[in-house]
Amino acid sequence: MTSTRRAGPARPLLIAALLILAAALAAALLRPRTDTASQPPAQASQASGSLPATVTDARVVAVPPGIRETSVFATLRSTWDADVRITGVSSPAAGHAMLMVTHTQDNMTGMSMTGSLTLPAGGTLTLSDTGDHLMLMDLKEPLQPGQTIPITLTDAEGRTLTIQAPVTKP
């Protein structure tokens, strides 16, 4: 005997949640190799404004056509003797951008938008596929491997840092 179940009101929400999860996983799986020995030293950049940090290993993940969001990874190094609270991110390549944190609870890992990320005094903040990172949402056009995308970080004091991040595929 077979039984059929009608889709309840929760089913569309479940489908939407699964689609969002699939897009996030695709971005993580499409992360380029972390072999930094072959990356040119030109990837390091000084702050274009006054945000006291340098950036290395910046990269934007190339995503398949039709995917309208992607992840940005990098390592930020503080050149300051106080914590720097990063409160904003923007890019002309995207309709909007978000600061993201990754959290684990009850053996479940998820990500969520946050109001700030902290670059510790004299330390580093690693933006990666398994931790805190940046998201570019509502991409204005497909990103091509080899392109360089400007991404501007803003701190709580209004200082900025513009990263020139290459688009890379896995």
Secondary structure, DSSP 8 states (H G I E B T S, - for coil): --------THHHHHHHHHHHHHHHHHHHHT-----GGGS-GGG-B--SSS--EEEEEEEEE---TT---EEEEEEEEE-SSS-EEEEEEE-TTEEEEEEEEEEEETTEEEEEE-S-EEE-TTSEEEE-TTSSEEEEEEESS---TT-EEEEEEEETTS-EEEEEEEEE--
